[in-house]
């Protein structure tokens, strides 16, 4: 059984995304938030954003804060 199928059984309506850590495109406001961060942190942030957009089902900025 896939992780997605297990999550759907336990928490109906749950969205999830899984991505490998690595470079990914960021929206301009997301890239601005990472100014000055080390490369590893930028990769982690970009990967999390990519996974969140996949889980939400649309490519759009995700509020920060």
N, C-alpha and C positions, 0 to 999 in steps of 0.2 A: 504494500500500500504506500502511495506517495505521501510526502509530508503535507502537501496541499489537501489530499483526501482525508488524512488523519485530523488536520486542523478543522476541516469543514464538519467532521463528525462531532468534535468536541466543542467547537465554537462556531455555530452557524453564522454566516455573514462576515466572517473574518477574512481579511485580505492579507496576503503575505507575499513577500518577494525575497529571493535569495540571489546574490550576485557574488562573483569573485572580486576580491580587492584588486583594483587596478585603475588606470586612468579612465576617465569618462567625461563627457561634455557637461558643463555646468551652464546654467543661465547666468547672464551678466551680474545680477544681484547676488547670486550664490558665489560666483568667482570673487566678487568684491569682498565678501565676508571672509574669504580664505587668504586675502592678501597678507603676506608675512608669515604664513604657516609653513612648516617644513613639508617637503614632498610627500612623506609617508602620511601625514595628517590630511593633506589635500586629496590623496588617493582614497583614504578612508571616507572622507566627507563625500567625495564624488560618487563613490560606490554606494554609500547609504542613500544618497539622493536618487541615484539610478534605480535602486531597489524600491524605494518609496514610490517613485513615479510608476514603475511597473505594477506595484500592488494597487495603486489608485486607478490605474487603467488609462491615464492620460499624461501627456508630456506638458507639464505646466509647473511654474514655480511653486515651491512648498514654503509656507510661512515659517520664519525662523523666530526664535525668541522664547 
